[in-house]
Amino acid sequence: MSTKPKGLSIQAIVIILLLLAVFFGWLGYQPGTLLNEYARGLGLTLLGVALVVVLSDRLATRREQQLMGYLEQQRQTQEDTQLAREQQLLKTQLVREVASGDAGLAARAIKELDAQGWLTDGTLANAHLAGANLRAAHLGWINLSGAFLSRIDLEDADLSYANLATANLSDAHLSRANLERASLTETDLRGADLSLATLNEADFTGAVLEGATLSGASMVEANLSKVTAERVALNGVNLERANLVESNLSYANLERAVLTGANLGWANLSRVNLEKANLAEANLSGANLDEARLHGANLAGAFLFGARVSLKALSTARSLANATMPDGVKYEDWVRRQSGDYVPPALTNNGGAPAGYVTTDSPLDYTPVDEV
């Protein structure tokens, strides 16, 4: 039954009751009329009934609206729950397709995930995608934090601005991949192949790179502070202005690497191969260079104050021009001191005469070998 006829009948009843109330009220005040009091009482009663009918109708309407609102809310909740369940099933299916190892199936799944906005919202965070084939995939801004990606194939893939923090990328294939400005903090990259990859401004803070290959990679201004990178292959890599503070690069191969302006303060570079590397203007203060190979390295303008390095290793460097030596003396002053022409800084007395020369030999006094 529709509400419109019901509304009209209620209105009609109220109007009739009001008319009767007015009539009996009028009748109750007419002179010479019998039962005046009875008429007035009946009029008031009819007025009261009209008011009760109006209030009852309003209350019933309100209750009906509340009931309809509740039922609509329940319906919407059920629809949302059903939609969430369907989306979760779709997400699970797509993740399985990505992890299938089938390049075509994975590409289709990635396209659907991207269309739904699920590449960046954390859907793939902590996902298990070991061995997946995503070669040359477009995955910019993807969120794979905490994901298990061991042995995944991401060669030539675009992972710029990707979130790979704490992910497991051990033995992953990332050669020629674009990881510019990607987050790789505390990521496990042991044995991963990142040769020729673009890693400019990427954040590797606390990452594990033991046995990884980054030959020829571009890592300009990358952050590798506190990384564990023993025996990592960094030959020919561009680490210009990179941050390697407190990094562990022992036994690493940095032959011909570009480290101009890089910060290697307090880094562990023991037994590292820096042959023909460019360390111009690099900060090596406090670094451990025990048994490091510096043959042909360019250390012009480098800051070596407090570094642990042998005189024999330094003697093989191609250039130490304007470098600050481990004891704080400039290289040119050290050369003059060796020849006997060096006058170290000394306080002067009131008469302007030198307070005296320092006679203690510097531990860095050695005879440089001819450049090769």
C-alpha positions as CSV (number, residue, x, y, z in Angstrom):
1,M,0.0,0.0,0.0
2,S,1.4,3.4,-1.0
3,T,2.0,6.1,1.5
4,K,0.2,8.8,-0.5
5,P,-3.4,7.5,0.0
6,K,-2.6,6.9,3.7
7,G,-1.3,10.5,4.0
8,L,-4.4,11.9,2.3
9,S,-6.8,9.8,4.6
10,I,-5.0,11.0,7.7
11,Q,-5.2,14.6,6.6
12,A,-8.9,14.1,5.8
13,I,-9.6,12.6,9.2
14,V,-7.8,15.5,10.9
15,I,-9.7,18.1,8.9
16,I,-13.0,16.5,9.7
17,L,-12.1,16.2,13.4
18,L,-11.1,19.9,13.5
19,L,-14.3,21.0,11.7
20,L,-16.4,19.0,14.2
21,A,-14.4,20.4,17.1
22,V,-15.0,23.9,15.9
23,F,-18.7,23.2,15.3
24,F,-19.3,21.7,18.7
25,G,-17.3,24.5,20.3
26,W,-19.4,27.1,18.5
27,L,-22.5,25.2,19.5
28,G,-21.5,25.1,23.1
29,Y,-21.4,28.9,23.3
30,Q,-24.8,29.6,21.6
31,P,-27.4,31.1,24.1
32,G,-30.5,29.0,24.8
33,T,-28.9,25.9,23.4
34,L,-29.4,22.7,25.5
35,L,-26.4,20.7,26.6
36,N,-24.0,23.7,26.1
37,E,-21.4,22.2,28.4
38,Y,-21.6,18.8,26.7
39,A,-21.1,20.4,23.3
40,R,-18.0,22.3,24.5
41,G,-16.6,19.2,26.1
42,L,-17.1,17.2,22.9
43,G,-15.5,20.0,20.9
44,L,-12.4,19.9,23.1
45,T,-12.3,16.1,23.0
46,L,-12.4,16.1,19.2
47,L,-9.6,18.7,19.1
48,G,-7.5,16.5,21.4
49,V,-8.2,13.5,19.1
50,A,-7.1,15.5,16.1
51,L,-3.9,16.4,17.8
52,V,-3.3,12.8,18.8
53,V,-3.9,11.7,15.3
54,V,-1.4,14.3,13.9
55,L,1.3,13.4,16.5
56,S,0.7,9.6,15.9
57,D,1.1,10.1,12.2
58,R,4.3,12.2,12.6
59,L,5.7,9.5,15.0
60,A,4.8,6.7,12.6
61,T,6.4,8.6,9.7
62,R,9.6,9.2,11.7
63,R,9.8,5.5,12.7
64,E,9.2,4.5,9.1
65,Q,12.0,6.8,7.9
66,Q,14.4,5.5,10.6
67,L,13.5,1.9,9.6
68,M,14.1,2.7,5.9
69,G,17.4,4.4,6.8
70,Y,18.5,1.4,8.8
71,L,17.6,-1.0,6.0
72,E,19.4,1.2,3.5
73,Q,22.5,1.3,5.7
74,Q,22.4,-2.5,6.1
75,R,22.0,-2.9,2.3
76,Q,25.0,-0.5,1.7
77,T,27.1,-2.4,4.3
78,Q,26.3,-5.7,2.6
79,E,27.2,-4.2,-0.8
80,D,30.4,-2.8,0.5
81,T,31.3,-6.1,2.2
82,Q,30.6,-8.0,-1.0
83,L,32.6,-5.5,-3.1
84,A,35.5,-5.7,-0.7
85,R,35.4,-9.5,-0.8
86,E,35.3,-9.4,-4.6
87,Q,38.2,-6.9,-4.7
88,Q,40.2,-9.1,-2.3
89,L,39.6,-12.1,-4.4
90,L,40.7,-10.1,-7.5
91,K,43.8,-8.9,-5.8
92,T,44.7,-12.4,-4.7
93,Q,44.2,-13.6,-8.3
94,L,46.3,-10.8,-9.8
95,V,49.1,-11.3,-7.3
96,R,49.2,-15.0,-8.2
97,E,49.4,-14.1,-11.8
98,V,52.3,-11.7,-11.2
99,A,54.1,-14.4,-9.3
100,S,53.3,-17.1,-11.9
101,G,56.6,-16.7,-13.9
102,D,54.6,-16.2,-17.1
103,A,55.7,-12.9,-18.6
104,G,52.5,-12.3,-20.5
105,L,50.2,-13.2,-17.7
106,A,52.3,-11.0,-15.3
107,A,52.2,-8.1,-17.7
108,R,48.4,-8.3,-17.9
109,A,48.1,-8.5,-14.1
110,I,50.4,-5.5,-13.6
111,K,48.2,-3.5,-16.1
112,E,45.1,-4.4,-14.1
113,L,46.7,-3.6,-10.8
114,D,47.8,-0.2,-12.1
115,A,44.3,0.6,-13.5
116,Q,42.8,-0.2,-10.0
117,G,45.5,1.9,-8.3
118,W,46.8,-1.1,-6.4
119,L,50.4,-0.8,-7.4
120,T,51.0,2.0,-5.0
121,D,48.5,1.6,-2.2
122,G,50.3,-1.3,-0.5
123,T,48.5,-4.2,-2.1
124,L,51.8,-5.7,-3.1
125,A,53.6,-4.9,0.2
126,N,54.8,-8.1,1.8
127,A,53.7,-10.1,-1.3
128,H,55.5,-13.3,-2.2
129,L,56.8,-12.8,-5.7
130,A,59.9,-15.0,-5.8
131,G,61.0,-15.9,-9.3
132,A,58.4,-13.6,-11.0
133,N,59.1,-12.4,-14.5
134,L,58.6,-8.7,-14.7
135,R,61.3,-7.9,-17.2
136,A,60.9,-4.4,-18.7
137,A,57.7,-3.8,-16.7
138,H,56.6,-0.2,-15.9
139,L,56.5,-0.1,-12.1
140,G,57.1,3.5,-11.2
141,W,56.1,4.4,-7.6
142,I,55.2,0.8,-6.9
143,N,55.0,-0.2,-3.2
144,L,56.8,-3.5,-2.7
145,S,58.0,-2.8,0.9
146,G,58.7,-6.0,2.8
147,A,58.0,-8.2,-0.2
148,F,59.8,-11.4,-0.9
149,L,61.3,-10.9,-4.3
150,S,64.2,-13.4,-4.3
151,R,65.4,-14.3,-7.9
152,I,62.8,-12.0,-9.4
153,D,63.5,-10.8,-13.0
154,L,63.3,-7.0,-13.2
155,E,65.8,-6.4,-16.0
156,D,65.2,-3.2,-17.9
157,A,62.2,-2.5,-15.6
158,D,61.1,1.0,-14.6
159,L,61.1,1.1,-10.8
160,S,61.7,4.8,-10.3
161,Y,60.5,6.2,-7.0
162,A,59.6,2.6,-6.0
163,N,59.3,1.6,-2.3
164,L,61.4,-1.5,-1.8
165,A,62.2,-0.9,1.8
166,T,63.0,-4.1,3.8
167,A,62.2,-6.2,0.7
168,N,64.1,-9.4,0.0
169,L,65.8,-9.0,-3.4
170,S,68.5,-11.6,-2.9
171,D,69.8,-12.9,-6.2
172,A,67.4,-10.6,-8.1
173,H,68.0,-9.7,-11.7
174,L,67.9,-5.9,-11.9
175,S,70.5,-5.1,-14.6
176,R,69.7,-1.9,-16.6
177,A,66.7,-1.3,-14.3
178,N,65.7,2.3,-13.5
179,L,65.7,2.7,-9.7
180,E,66.1,6.4,-9.6
181,R,65.1,7.8,-6.2
182,A,63.9,4.4,-5.1
183,S,63.7,3.5,-1.4
184,L,65.9,0.5,-0.7
185,T,66.4,1.1,3.0
186,E,67.4,-2.1,4.9
187,T,66.7,-4.1,1.7
188,D,68.4,-7.5,1.2
189,L,70.3,-7.3,-2.1
190,R,72.7,-10.1,-1.5
191,G,73.9,-11.6,-4.8
192,A,71.6,-9.3,-6.8
193,D,72.7,-8.1,-10.3
194,L,72.3,-4.4,-10.6
195,S,74.9,-3.9,-13.3
196,L,74.3,-0.8,-15.5
197,A,71.3,0.1,-13.4
198,T,70.2,3.7,-12.8
199,L,70.3,4.4,-9.1
200,N,70.7,8.1,-8.9
201,E,69.6,9.5,-5.5
202,A,68.4,6.0,-4.4
203,D,68.3,5.4,-0.7
204,F,70.2,2.3,0.4
205,T,70.6,3.2,4.1
206,G,71.3,0.0,6.0
207,A,70.9,-2.2,3.0
208,V,72.8,-5.5,2.6
209,L,74.7,-5.7,-0.7
210,E,77.1,-8.6,0.0
211,G,78.2,-10.2,-3.2
212,A,76.0,-7.9,-5.3
213,T,77.0,-6.7,-8.8
214,L,76.7,-3.0,-9.6
215,S,79.3,-2.7,-12.3
216,G,78.8,0.3,-14.5
217,A,75.7,1.5,-12.5
218,S,74.9,5.2,-12.1
219,M,74.6,6.1,-8.4
220,V,75.0,9.8,-8.4
221,E,74.1,11.3,-5.0
222,A,72.9,7.9,-3.8
223,N,72.7,7.3,-0.1
224,L,74.6,4.2,0.9
225,S,75.3,5.1,4.6
226,K,75.7,2.1,6.9
227,V,75.4,-0.4,4.1
228,T,76.9,-3.9,4.4
229,A,78.5,-4.4,1.0
230,E,81.5,-6.8,1.4
231,R,82.8,-8.2,-1.8
232,V,80.4,-6.1,-3.9
233,A,81.3,-5.4,-7.5
234,L,81.3,-1.6,-8.0
235,N,83.8,-1.4,-10.8
236,G,83.1,1.5,-13.2
237,V,80.2,2.7,-11.1
238,N,79.4,6.4,-10.9
239,L,79.2,7.4,-7.2
240,E,79.7,11.1,-7.6
241,R,78.6,12.9,-4.4
242,A,77.3,9.7,-3.0
243,N,76.9,9.2,0.8
244,L,78.8,6.2,2.0
245,V,79.3,7.2,5.7
246,E,80.0,4.2,7.9
247,S,79.5,1.8,5.1
248,N,81.3,-1.6,5.0
249,L,82.9,-2.1,1.6
250,S,85.7,-4.4,2.6
251,Y,87.0,-6.5,-0.3
252,A,84.8,-4.5,-2.7
253,N,85.9,-3.9,-6.3
254,L,85.8,-0.1,-7.0
255,E,88.2,-0.2,-9.9
256,R,87.8,2.9,-12.1
257,A,84.8,4.0,-10.0
258,V,83.9,7.7,-10.0
259,L,83.8,8.9,-6.4
260,T,84.3,12.6,-6.8
261,G,82.9,14.5,-3.9
262,A,81.7,11.3,-2.3
263,N,81.4,11.1,1.5
264,L,83.3,8.0,2.7
265,G,83.7,9.2,6.3
266,W,84.5,6.3,8.7
267,A,83.8,3.8,6.0
268,N,85.4,0.3,6.1
269,L,87.5,0.1,2.9
270,S,89.9,-2.5,4.0
271,R,91.3,-4.6,1.2
272,V,89.2,-2.7,-1.3
273,N,90.3,-2.3,-4.9
274,L,90.4,1.4,-5.8
275,E,92.8,1.1,-8.7
276,K,92.4,4.1,-11.1
277,A,89.3,5.2,-9.2
278,N,88.5,8.9,-9.1
279,L,88.4,10.1,-5.5
280,A,88.9,13.8,-6.2
281,E,87.5,16.0,-3.4
282,A,86.2,12.9,-1.6
283,N,85.9,12.8,2.1
284,L,87.8,9.8,3.6
285,S,88.2,11.1,7.1
286,G,88.4,8.3,9.6
287,A,88.1,5.7,6.8
288,N,89.8,2.3,7.2
289,L,92.0,1.8,4.1
290,D,94.1,-1.1,5.4
291,E,95.6,-3.0,2.5
292,A,93.5,-1.0,0.1
293,R,94.8,-0.9,-3.5
294,L,95.2,2.7,-4.7
295,H,97.4,2.2,-7.7
296,G,96.6,5.0,-10.2
297,A,93.8,6.4,-8.1
298,N,93.1,10.1,-8.2
299,L,93.1,11.6,-4.7
300,A,93.5,15.2,-5.6
301,G,91.8,17.4,-3.1
302,A,90.7,14.4,-1.0
303,F,90.3,14.8,2.7
304,L,92.1,11.9,4.5
305,F,92.4,13.3,8.0
306,G,92.3,10.5,10.5
307,A,92.2,7.8,7.8
308,R,94.0,4.5,8.3
309,V,96.1,4.1,5.2
310,S,99.6,2.8,4.5
311,L,102.3,5.0,3.1
312,K,103.0,2.4,0.5
313,A,99.4,2.5,-0.7
314,L,99.4,6.3,-0.9
315,S,102.6,6.2,-2.9
316,T,100.9,4.4,-5.7
317,A,98.2,7.0,-6.1
318,R,98.2,8.9,-9.4
319,S,97.6,12.3,-7.7
320,L,97.5,13.7,-4.2
321,A,97.5,17.3,-5.2
322,N,95.9,19.6,-2.6
323,A,94.9,16.5,-0.6
324,T,94.7,16.7,3.2
325,M,96.8,13.9,4.6
326,P,95.8,11.7,7.6
327,D,97.8,13.9,10.0
328,G,96.0,17.1,8.7
329,V,99.0,18.3,6.6
330,K,98.4,19.3,3.1
331,Y,100.2,17.1,0.6
332,E,102.3,20.0,-0.9
333,D,103.5,20.9,2.6
334,W,104.3,17.3,3.3
335,V,106.4,17.2,0.1
336,R,108.3,20.3,1.1
337,R,108.9,18.9,4.6
338,Q,110.4,15.8,3.1
339,S,112.8,17.9,1.1
340,G,113.6,20.0,4.1
341,D,112.0,23.2,2.8
342,Y,108.8,22.9,4.9
343,V,108.2,25.3,7.7
344,P,105.2,24.1,9.8
345,P,102.7,26.5,11.3
346,A,104.1,27.9,14.6
347,L,103.0,30.5,17.1
348,T,105.1,33.7,17.1
349,N,106.3,35.7,20.1
350,N,105.7,39.4,20.6
351,G,108.7,40.2,18.5
352,G,107.3,38.4,15.5
353,A,110.0,35.6,15.5
354,P,109.0,32.0,15.1
355,A,108.4,30.2,18.4
356,G,110.4,27.3,17.0
357,Y,110.1,24.6,14.4
358,V,108.5,21.3,15.1
359,T,111.2,18.7,14.8
360,T,109.1,15.6,15.1
361,D,108.9,13.8,11.8
362,S,105.4,13.1,10.4
363,P,104.5,9.4,10.2
364,L,103.6,10.1,6.5
365,D,107.2,11.0,5.5
366,Y,108.0,8.6,2.7
367,T,109.5,8.7,-0.8
368,P,106.8,8.7,-3.5
369,V,107.3,6.3,-6.4
370,D,107.1,7.4,-10.0
371,E,103.7,7.5,-11.5
372,V,102.9,4.6,-13.8
